[in-house]
Amino acid sequence: MSEPSAGSLSLAEHFGALEDPRVERTKLHPLMSIIVIALCAVMCGAESWDEIAGFEEAKETWLQSVLDLPYGIPSQ
């Protein structure tokens, strides 16, 4: 079986090697969930961290249904 092309990688495959820079005690949310939220917000027009936070608040119910967010949506 051949390897998938770069265009067919999942987000987890593409970003899976990222090093998590957060302090261990502050890791309430999986890094992949935070990345997905940021990407979705930017694709919907967010251009700042404040706008990403606004997207999170507006889409909180949906985000919790599709992502691993055991402590609710991440705060700024």
C-alpha positions in Angstrom: 0.0 0.0 0.0 1.4 3.4 -0.9 1.7 6.3 1.6 -1.1 9.0 1.5 -0.3 12.2 -0.3 0.2 15.4 1.7 -3.3 16.5 0.6 -4.9 13.4 2.3 -3.4 13.7 5.8 -5.7 14.1 8.7 -5.3 17.0 11.1 -4.0 14.6 13.7 -1.4 13.2 11.3 -0.4 16.7 10.1 -0.1 18.3 13.6 0.6 15.2 15.6 4.3 15.9 15.9 3.9 19.4 17.3 5.6 19.8 20.7 3.2 21.1 23.3 4.8 24.2 24.9 2.4 24.4 27.8 3.4 23.8 31.4 2.2 20.3 32.5 -0.2 21.6 35.2 -1.9 23.9 32.7 -2.8 21.2 30.2 -6.6 20.9 30.8 -7.4 20.5 27.1 -5.8 18.3 24.5 -3.5 20.4 22.2 -5.3 18.9 19.2 -8.6 20.3 20.4 -7.1 23.8 20.7 -5.6 23.5 17.3 -8.9 22.5 15.7 -10.8 25.3 17.4 -8.2 27.9 16.2 -8.3 26.5 12.6 -12.1 26.5 12.5 -12.2 30.0 13.8 -9.7 31.3 11.3 -11.5 29.6 8.5 -14.6 31.4 9.6 -12.9 34.8 9.5 -11.3 35.2 12.9 -8.2 37.4 12.7 -7.2 37.7 16.4 -7.2 35.8 19.6 -10.2 37.8 20.8 -12.1 36.8 17.7 -11.1 33.1 18.2 -12.5 33.4 21.7 -15.7 34.9 20.4 -16.0 32.0 17.9 -15.5 29.5 20.8 -18.3 31.1 22.8 -20.7 31.3 19.8 -20.0 27.6 18.9 -19.5 26.1 22.3 -22.3 23.5 22.1 -21.1 22.3 18.7 -17.4 22.3 19.7 -18.2 20.2 22.8 -20.1 17.7 20.6 -17.2 17.1 18.2 -14.0 17.7 20.3 -12.5 16.3 23.6 -13.2 19.2 25.9 -13.6 17.7 29.4 -13.5 21.1 31.1 -15.5 23.1 28.6 -14.0 25.4 26.0 -10.5 26.7 26.6 -10.2 30.2 27.9 -7.9 32.9 26.5 
